Amino acid sequence: QVQLTESGGGSVQVGGSLRLSCEASGVTFRPYNMGWFRQVPGKEREFVAAVGASDDDISYADSVKGRFAISRDNDKLTLFLQMNNLEMDDTAVYYCALSKTMRWRASRYVATGYDDWGQGTQVTVSS
């Protein structure tokens, strides 16, 4: 059974940085595409970033492009999200997700394109 565990969230001021981690267990990490999403109360889960199994296919939401960086360590079964120059609009619960679908390239931007999810980690950005 796949288990994804996020960590690294917290409270930070505008302009600060955080690094989120997502450790995977119960799965062979290397063949799977991975993503980060975020959600605020009352809104749908929103795509943040995604990385393909081979690391050469990375995509970002326009709102985080140039500020966030997604990466993975397949040997340690860990996914990362480096978040720099944080803004108040980045405040949300952040989730990592794993996709097993063969059509991930077309579905990477939506939550339904992912099969397994972590429990989420809260990121709060204040002025």
Summary of the structure (lengths in Angstrom):
residues: 127
radius of gyration: 13.5
end to end distance: 40.5
largest distance: 42.1
contacts: 380
relative contact order: 0.31
helix: 8%
strand: 48%
